[in-house]
């Protein structure tokens, strides 16, 4: 669940996945069901203890995501980058893509870049 506050905060647990199919099986065994998968292009930068990711998604465009050890560090990096007047977007990528697909009457369970031959993993 999302923590309350100005910035979007969630507890994250990351782990290395060696076999994507086994990860899918594990999530299924835990009761998760697939809803939507999507491709994302990401370039990562690092500044003042924060990761700065520039993400590009099909249909919805480009986003800057700043992750850091606390809100103040993230807000400081945001200001350093000249983004302090840019609106914060609390919506997840999945939600933005789902809205776009619904509004444009596109039925798919996988969103990818045009001319992409990659399969989701």
Secondary structure as GFF3:
##gff-version 3
##sequence-region A 1 121
A	DSSP	beta_strand	2	3	.	.	.	ID=ss1
A	DSSP	beta_strand	9	10	.	.	.	ID=ss2
A	DSSP	alpha_helix	20	29	.	.	.	ID=ss3
A	DSSP	beta_strand	37	38	.	.	.	ID=ss4
A	DSSP	beta_strand	40	47	.	.	.	ID=ss5
A	DSSP	beta_strand	50	57	.	.	.	ID=ss6
A	DSSP	beta_strand	61	67	.	.	.	ID=ss7
A	DSSP	alpha_helix	71	80	.	.	.	ID=ss8
A	DSSP	alpha_helix	93	103	.	.	.	ID=ss9
A	DSSP	beta_strand	110	111	.	.	.	ID=ss10
###
